[in-house]
Amino acid sequence: MIPHIRLLILIAISLVSASALANEVDVYKSPTCGCCVKWVKHLRDNGFTVRTHDVQNVVPYKIKYGITQPLASCHTATVDGYTIEGHVPAADIKRLLKEKPKVTGLAVPGMPMGSPGMEGHRKDAYNVLSFDQDGNIKVFASH
């Protein structure tokens, strides 16, 4: 094989590997939470690689990753240096990773019906909030 073609192949492989790592999500959740399992499936169905960590108490992870009570939901996740709290749609996480705003992360407080993992007989309107370490909270998306 021509040396420069071999080099191009190696570069392409490393770029694909780096891209896959950038979309790797760590999820801290209760081992018995069914909606968390559904949210993880939603992320996987949308191209994310997800590692789940079943923990008896999610509160220490919420504290570690900057989740305050007004932002709290059932599970906490991290991806590419951002914190994701609750039932945030995959499309909003992809937008976050593309735009790279200077925020700590995104949250969907509570567990709104109709959000990913909370599908059911009704769909409530909800906001995805961005938040930073200074306590600033803004609407990132509305659904």
Residue frames as a rotation matrix with the C-alpha (Angstrom) as fourth column:
MET 1
0.588 0.809 0.000 0.00
0.809 -0.588 0.000 0.00
0.000 0.000 -1.000 0.00
ILE 2
0.004 -0.538 0.843 1.25
0.423 -0.763 -0.489 3.48
0.906 0.359 0.225 -0.82
PRO 3
-0.652 -0.371 -0.661 2.52
0.728 -0.065 -0.682 5.15
0.210 -0.926 0.313 2.41
HIS 4
-0.950 0.287 0.125 0.38
-0.307 -0.933 -0.189 8.28
0.062 -0.218 0.974 2.13
ILE 5
-0.105 0.943 -0.316 -2.80
-0.446 0.239 0.862 6.23
0.889 0.231 0.396 1.60
ARG 6
-0.111 -0.022 -0.994 -1.94
0.690 0.718 -0.093 4.19
0.715 -0.696 -0.064 4.71
LEU 7
-0.924 -0.277 -0.262 -1.52
0.382 -0.654 -0.653 7.45
0.009 -0.704 0.710 6.63
LEU 8
-0.652 0.747 0.130 -4.89
-0.622 -0.625 0.473 8.76
0.435 0.227 0.871 5.40
ILE 9
0.084 0.671 -0.737 -6.57
0.050 0.735 0.676 5.53
0.995 -0.094 0.028 6.52
LEU 10
-0.407 -0.318 -0.856 -5.00
0.834 0.251 -0.490 5.82
0.371 -0.914 0.163 9.99
ILE 11
-0.995 0.079 0.054 -6.12
-0.092 -0.948 -0.306 9.45
0.027 -0.310 0.950 10.28
ALA 12
-0.308 0.944 -0.116 -9.68
-0.568 -0.085 0.819 8.53
0.763 0.318 0.562 9.25
ILE 13
0.052 0.289 -0.956 -9.80
0.497 0.823 0.276 5.72
0.866 -0.490 -0.101 11.83
SER 14
-0.710 -0.378 -0.595 -8.56
0.698 -0.264 -0.665 8.01
0.094 -0.888 0.451 14.59
LEU 15
-0.873 0.446 0.197 -11.11
-0.423 -0.894 0.146 10.69
0.241 0.044 0.969 13.70
VAL 16
0.023 0.900 -0.435 -13.95
-0.269 0.425 0.864 8.17
0.963 0.097 0.252 13.84
SER 17
-0.130 -0.137 -0.982 -12.66
0.784 0.592 -0.186 6.88
0.607 -0.794 0.031 17.20
ALA 18
-0.949 -0.257 -0.183 -12.40
0.316 -0.758 -0.571 10.41
0.008 -0.599 0.801 18.63
SER 19
-0.578 0.804 0.139 -15.91
-0.584 -0.527 0.618 11.22
0.570 0.276 0.774 17.41
ALA 20
0.131 0.626 -0.769 -17.33
0.187 0.746 0.639 8.12
0.974 -0.227 -0.020 19.08
LEU 21
-0.449 -0.376 -0.810 -15.63
0.846 0.112 -0.521 8.99
0.287 -0.920 0.268 22.39
ALA 22
-0.976 0.068 0.207 -17.01
-0.103 -0.981 -0.164 12.53
0.192 -0.182 0.964 22.28
ASN 23
-0.170 0.985 0.008 -20.55
-0.717 -0.129 0.685 11.13
0.676 0.110 0.728 22.27
GLU 24
-0.419 -0.032 -0.908 -19.97
0.406 0.887 -0.218 8.70
0.812 -0.460 -0.359 25.15
VAL 25
0.068 0.583 0.809 -22.50
-0.623 -0.609 0.491 9.30
0.779 -0.538 0.322 27.91
ASP 26
-0.835 -0.240 -0.496 -22.13
0.258 0.625 -0.737 8.15
0.487 -0.743 -0.460 31.53
VAL 27
0.016 0.930 0.368 -25.48
-0.408 -0.330 0.851 7.82
0.913 -0.164 0.373 33.31
TYR 28
-0.972 -0.234 -0.033 -25.85
-0.041 0.306 -0.951 7.57
0.233 -0.923 -0.307 37.09
LYS 29
-0.165 0.986 -0.010 -29.24
-0.708 -0.112 0.697 6.09
0.687 0.122 0.717 37.95
SER 30
-0.073 0.291 0.954 -31.15
-0.855 0.475 -0.210 3.93
-0.514 -0.831 0.214 40.37
PRO 31
-0.944 -0.329 0.037 -31.01
-0.271 0.832 0.484 0.22
-0.190 0.447 -0.874 39.49
THR 32
-0.549 0.799 0.247 -34.82
0.648 0.593 -0.478 0.04
-0.528 -0.103 -0.843 39.66
CYS 33
-0.157 0.496 -0.854 -35.80
-0.232 -0.859 -0.457 3.10
-0.960 0.127 0.250 37.60
GLY 34
0.048 0.284 0.958 -37.65
0.754 0.619 -0.221 2.05
-0.656 0.732 -0.184 34.44
CYS 35
0.945 0.323 -0.046 -37.87
0.220 -0.736 -0.641 5.54
-0.240 0.596 -0.766 32.92
CYS 36
0.302 -0.917 -0.261 -34.07
-0.638 -0.397 0.660 5.86
-0.709 -0.033 -0.705 33.17
VAL 37
-0.350 -0.374 0.859 -33.71
0.281 0.833 0.477 2.64
-0.894 0.408 -0.187 31.18
LYS 38
0.498 0.620 0.606 -36.05
0.787 -0.029 -0.617 4.05
-0.365 0.784 -0.502 28.52
TRP 39
0.878 -0.235 -0.416 -34.07
-0.294 -0.952 -0.084 7.33
-0.377 0.196 -0.905 28.37
VAL 40
-0.145 -0.966 0.214 -30.82
-0.393 0.255 0.884 5.37
-0.908 0.044 -0.417 27.93
LYS 41
-0.132 0.184 0.974 -32.46
0.729 0.684 -0.030 3.46
-0.672 0.706 -0.225 25.05
HIS 42
0.882 0.471 -0.020 -33.55
0.360 -0.701 -0.615 6.81
-0.304 0.535 -0.788 23.53
LEU 43
0.459 -0.789 -0.410 -29.92
-0.635 -0.613 0.470 8.01
-0.622 0.044 -0.782 23.59
ARG 44
-0.420 -0.630 0.654 -28.61
-0.012 0.724 0.690 4.76
-0.908 0.282 -0.312 22.10
ASP 45
0.247 0.620 0.744 -31.28
0.801 0.302 -0.517 4.86
-0.546 0.724 -0.422 19.38
ASN 46
0.992 0.125 -0.034 -29.98
0.095 -0.876 -0.473 8.35
-0.089 0.466 -0.881 18.53
GLY 47
0.652 -0.758 0.020 -26.34
0.129 0.085 -0.988 7.35
0.747 0.647 0.153 18.12
PHE 48
0.294 -0.562 0.773 -24.89
-0.891 -0.455 0.008 7.82
0.347 -0.691 -0.634 21.60
THR 49
-0.158 -0.401 -0.902 -22.71
0.216 0.877 -0.428 5.27
0.964 -0.262 -0.052 23.34
VAL 50
0.356 0.422 0.834 -24.02
-0.702 -0.468 0.537 4.98
0.616 -0.777 0.130 26.90
ARG 51
-0.584 -0.468 -0.663 -22.44
0.221 0.694 -0.685 3.52
0.781 -0.547 -0.302 30.01
THR 52
0.470 0.795 0.383 -24.88
-0.277 -0.279 0.919 3.10
0.838 -0.538 0.089 32.88
HIS 53
-0.775 -0.624 -0.095 -23.85
-0.035 0.192 -0.981 3.17
0.630 -0.757 -0.171 36.52
ASP 54
0.349 0.909 -0.228 -26.52
0.187 0.171 0.967 1.76
0.918 -0.380 -0.110 38.82
VAL 55
-0.788 -0.595 0.157 -26.10
0.029 -0.290 -0.956 3.47
0.615 -0.749 0.246 42.19
GLN 56
-0.292 0.679 -0.674 -28.15
0.931 0.364 -0.037 3.27
0.220 -0.638 -0.738 45.36
ASN 57
0.378 0.354 -0.855 -28.00
0.599 -0.798 -0.066 7.03
-0.706 -0.487 -0.514 45.90
VAL 58
0.254 -0.236 0.938 -27.82
0.911 -0.268 -0.314 9.49
0.325 0.934 0.146 43.00
VAL 59
0.964 0.233 -0.125 -27.57
0.263 -0.891 0.369 12.58
-0.025 -0.389 -0.921 45.22
PRO 60
0.293 -0.918 -0.269 -23.75
0.234 -0.204 0.951 12.55
-0.927 -0.341 0.155 45.53
TYR 61
-0.403 -0.401 0.823 -23.52
0.872 0.104 0.478 12.57
-0.277 0.910 0.308 41.71
LYS 62
0.550 0.656 0.516 -25.97
0.740 -0.669 0.061 15.45
0.386 0.349 -0.854 41.46
ILE 63
0.863 -0.293 -0.411 -23.84
0.098 -0.702 0.706 17.44
-0.496 -0.649 -0.577 43.93
LYS 64
-0.065 -0.968 0.242 -20.60
0.486 0.181 0.855 16.49
-0.872 0.173 0.458 42.15
TYR 65
-0.543 -0.136 0.829 -21.95
0.839 -0.052 0.541 17.63
-0.030 0.989 0.142 38.77
GLY 66
-0.995 -0.048 -0.085 -23.63
0.053 -0.997 -0.060 20.86
-0.082 -0.064 0.995 39.91
ILE 67
-0.386 0.922 0.026 -27.29
0.339 0.115 0.934 19.87
0.858 0.369 -0.357 40.03
THR 68
-0.940 0.176 0.292 -29.32
-0.341 -0.517 -0.785 22.02
0.013 -0.838 0.546 42.42
GLN 69
-0.628 0.739 0.244 -32.79
0.293 0.516 -0.805 21.15
-0.721 -0.434 -0.540 43.71
PRO 70
0.156 0.775 -0.612 -34.68
-0.451 -0.495 -0.743 23.28
-0.879 0.392 0.273 41.13
LEU 71
-0.117 -0.288 -0.951 -32.95
-0.992 0.075 0.100 21.34
0.042 0.955 -0.294 38.31
ALA 72
-0.706 -0.398 0.586 -33.22
-0.542 0.836 -0.086 17.85
-0.456 -0.378 -0.806 39.78
SER 73
0.312 0.719 -0.622 -34.72
-0.883 0.461 0.090 14.80
0.351 0.521 0.778 38.11
CYS 74
0.924 0.182 0.335 -34.23
-0.319 0.849 0.421 11.06
-0.208 -0.496 0.843 38.49
HIS 75
0.583 -0.762 0.281 -30.87
0.767 0.631 0.117 10.51
-0.266 0.148 0.952 36.75
THR 76
0.650 -0.519 -0.555 -27.68
-0.430 -0.854 0.294 12.46
-0.626 0.048 -0.778 36.15
ALA 77
0.703 -0.419 0.575 -25.38
0.677 0.641 -0.360 12.01
-0.218 0.643 0.734 33.16
THR 78
0.225 -0.679 -0.698 -22.19
-0.266 -0.733 0.626 13.45
-0.937 0.045 -0.346 31.74
VAL 79
0.595 -0.122 0.794 -21.07
0.755 0.425 -0.500 13.80
-0.277 0.897 0.345 28.15
ASP 80
0.109 -0.646 0.755 -18.03
0.801 -0.393 -0.452 15.61
0.589 0.654 0.475 26.74
GLY 81
-0.829 -0.551 -0.093 -17.59
0.476 -0.609 -0.634 17.72
0.292 -0.570 0.768 29.90
TYR 82
-0.509 0.742 0.437 -21.28
-0.620 -0.668 0.412 18.66
0.597 -0.061 0.800 30.22
THR 83
-0.903 0.361 0.231 -23.82
0.012 0.560 -0.828 17.52
-0.429 -0.745 -0.510 32.81
ILE 84
-0.570 0.796 -0.206 -27.20
-0.367 -0.021 0.930 16.26
0.735 0.605 0.304 31.61
GLU 85
-0.919 0.298 0.260 -29.96
-0.194 0.231 -0.953 16.04
-0.344 -0.926 -0.154 34.23
GLY 86
-0.144 0.969 0.199 -33.17
-0.230 0.163 -0.960 14.18
-0.962 -0.184 0.199 33.61
HIS 87
0.148 0.412 0.899 -35.10
0.635 0.657 -0.406 13.45
-0.758 0.631 -0.165 30.44
VAL 88
-0.014 -0.277 -0.961 -33.26
-0.502 -0.829 0.247 15.74
-0.865 0.486 -0.128 28.00
PRO 89
0.910 0.379 0.171 -33.98
-0.037 0.484 -0.874 14.79
-0.414 0.789 0.454 24.36
ALA 90
0.203 -0.865 0.458 -31.04
0.753 0.437 0.492 13.46
-0.626 0.245 0.740 22.35
ALA 91
0.365 -0.025 0.930 -31.50
0.807 -0.489 -0.330 16.23
0.463 0.872 -0.159 19.75
ASP 92
0.938 -0.008 0.345 -30.90
-0.155 -0.904 0.399 18.87
0.309 -0.428 -0.849 22.43
ILE 93
0.602 -0.783 0.156 -27.76
0.103 0.270 0.957 17.08
-0.792 -0.560 0.243 23.64
LYS 94
0.148 -0.526 0.837 -26.49
0.967 0.255 -0.010 16.92
-0.209 0.811 0.547 20.05
ARG 95
0.659 0.140 0.739 -27.16
0.388 -0.905 -0.174 20.66
0.645 0.401 -0.651 19.68
LEU 96
0.939 -0.337 0.069 -25.29
-0.215 -0.418 0.883 21.32
-0.269 -0.844 -0.465 22.94
LEU 97
0.326 -0.859 0.395 -22.28
0.459 0.509 0.728 19.32
-0.826 -0.056 0.561 21.71
LYS 98
0.203 -0.198 0.959 -22.32
0.962 -0.143 -0.233 21.09
0.184 0.970 0.161 18.35
GLU 99
0.672 0.170 0.721 -22.72
0.200 -0.979 0.045 24.65
0.714 0.114 -0.691 19.65
LYS 100
-0.082 -0.750 -0.656 -20.55
0.859 0.280 -0.429 24.17
0.506 -0.598 0.621 22.78
PRO 101
0.494 0.292 0.819 -22.03
-0.085 -0.921 0.379 27.03
0.865 -0.257 -0.431 24.85
LYS 102
-0.654 -0.748 0.113 -20.26
-0.116 -0.048 -0.992 28.05
0.747 -0.662 -0.056 28.05
VAL 103
0.332 0.782 0.528 -22.67
-0.838 -0.012 0.545 26.28
0.432 -0.624 0.651 30.39
THR 104
-0.482 -0.423 0.767 -22.37
-0.764 0.631 -0.132 23.45
-0.428 -0.650 -0.627 32.89
GLY 105
-0.958 0.147 0.248 -25.10
0.230 0.907 0.352 21.48
-0.173 0.394 -0.903 31.19
LEU 106
-0.523 0.851 -0.059 -28.77
-0.536 -0.274 0.798 20.87
0.663 0.449 0.599 30.43
ALA 107
-0.958 0.264 0.112 -31.64
0.055 0.553 -0.832 19.80
-0.281 -0.791 -0.544 32.63
VAL 108
-0.287 0.958 -0.019 -35.27
-0.230 -0.049 0.972 18.79
0.930 0.284 0.234 32.40
PRO 109
-0.820 -0.044 0.571 -36.45
-0.570 -0.039 -0.821 19.20
0.059 -0.998 0.006 36.00
GLY 110
-0.003 0.841 0.541 -38.90
-0.739 0.363 -0.568 16.67
-0.674 -0.402 0.620 37.36
MET 111
-0.809 -0.167 0.564 -40.21
0.164 0.857 0.488 13.98
-0.565 0.487 -0.666 35.09
PRO 112
-0.299 0.758 -0.579 -42.56
-0.734 -0.571 -0.368 15.56
-0.610 0.315 0.727 32.53
MET 113
0.159 0.473 0.867 -44.89
0.272 0.823 -0.499 13.21
-0.949 0.315 0.002 30.70
GLY 114
0.960 0.238 0.144 -44.00
0.175 -0.114 -0.978 12.92
-0.216 0.965 -0.151 27.04
SER 115
0.392 -0.901 -0.187 -40.29
-0.904 -0.415 0.104 13.60
-0.171 0.129 -0.977 27.48
PRO 116
0.097 -0.397 -0.913 -37.91
-0.552 0.741 -0.381 10.82
0.828 0.541 -0.148 26.31
GLY 117
-0.836 -0.354 -0.419 -38.32
0.067 0.693 -0.718 7.90
0.545 -0.628 -0.555 28.68
MET 118
-0.789 0.606 -0.101 -41.60
-0.002 -0.167 -0.986 9.28
-0.614 -0.778 0.133 30.03
GLU 119
-0.778 0.530 -0.336 -43.79
-0.453 -0.104 0.885 8.49
0.434 0.842 0.321 27.03
GLY 120
-0.836 0.547 0.044 -47.34
0.343 0.584 -0.736 7.63
-0.428 -0.600 -0.676 27.91
HIS 121
-0.099 0.937 0.334 -50.97
0.980 0.150 -0.132 8.56
-0.174 0.315 -0.933 27.52
ARG 122
0.922 0.383 -0.049 -50.28
0.367 -0.909 -0.199 12.31
-0.121 0.166 -0.979 27.46
LYS 123
-0.094 -0.947 0.308 -47.54
0.935 -0.191 -0.300 14.75
0.343 0.259 0.903 26.49
ASP 124
0.709 0.276 -0.648 -47.00
0.571 -0.765 0.299 17.78
-0.413 -0.582 -0.700 28.68
ALA 125
0.711 -0.507 0.488 -45.14
0.045 -0.660 -0.750 20.89
0.702 0.555 -0.446 27.54
TYR 126
0.753 -0.535 -0.383 -41.69
0.498 0.082 0.863 21.19
-0.430 -0.841 0.328 29.13
ASN 127
0.826 -0.560 -0.064 -38.49
-0.519 -0.712 -0.473 23.19
0.220 0.424 -0.879 28.85
VAL 128
0.493 -0.833 -0.252 -34.91
0.825 0.539 -0.167 22.04
0.275 -0.126 0.953 28.58
LEU 129
0.992 -0.124 -0.010 -32.86
-0.108 -0.897 0.428 24.41
-0.062 -0.424 -0.904 30.72
SER 130
0.207 -0.978 -0.034 -29.20
0.428 0.122 -0.895 25.33
0.880 0.171 0.444 30.41
PHE 131
0.998 0.051 -0.042 -27.37
0.058 -0.390 0.919 26.15
0.031 -0.919 -0.393 33.62
ASP 132
0.246 -0.964 0.098 -23.92
-0.016 -0.105 -0.994 27.31
0.969 0.243 -0.041 34.65
GLN 133
-0.211 -0.442 -0.872 -21.78
0.805 0.427 -0.411 27.21
0.555 -0.789 0.266 37.77
ASP 134
-0.971 -0.125 0.203 -22.88
0.016 -0.885 -0.466 30.75
0.238 -0.449 0.861 38.74
GLY 135
-0.606 0.793 -0.064 -26.50
0.389 0.224 -0.894 29.67
-0.694 -0.566 -0.444 39.06
ASN 136
-0.486 0.421 -0.766 -27.69
-0.742 -0.661 0.108 31.18
-0.461 0.621 0.634 35.80
ILE 137
-0.494 0.440 0.750 -30.57
0.449 0.868 -0.214 29.22
-0.745 0.231 -0.626 34.25
LYS 138
-0.464 0.346 -0.816 -31.98
-0.744 -0.652 0.146 29.82
-0.481 0.675 0.559 30.76
VAL 139
0.568 0.675 0.470 -34.42
-0.169 0.656 -0.736 28.04
-0.805 0.339 0.487 28.47
PHE 140
-0.597 -0.802 -0.027 -32.37
-0.310 0.199 0.930 26.09
-0.740 0.563 -0.367 25.91
ALA 141
-0.881 0.396 -0.257 -35.36
-0.134 0.313 0.940 24.46
0.453 0.863 -0.223 24.15
SER 142
-0.411 0.833 0.371 -39.11
-0.733 -0.060 -0.677 24.11
-0.542 -0.551 0.635 24.56
HIS 143
-0.957 0.124 -0.261 -41.07
-0.056 0.807 0.588 20.97
0.283 0.578 -0.765 23.76
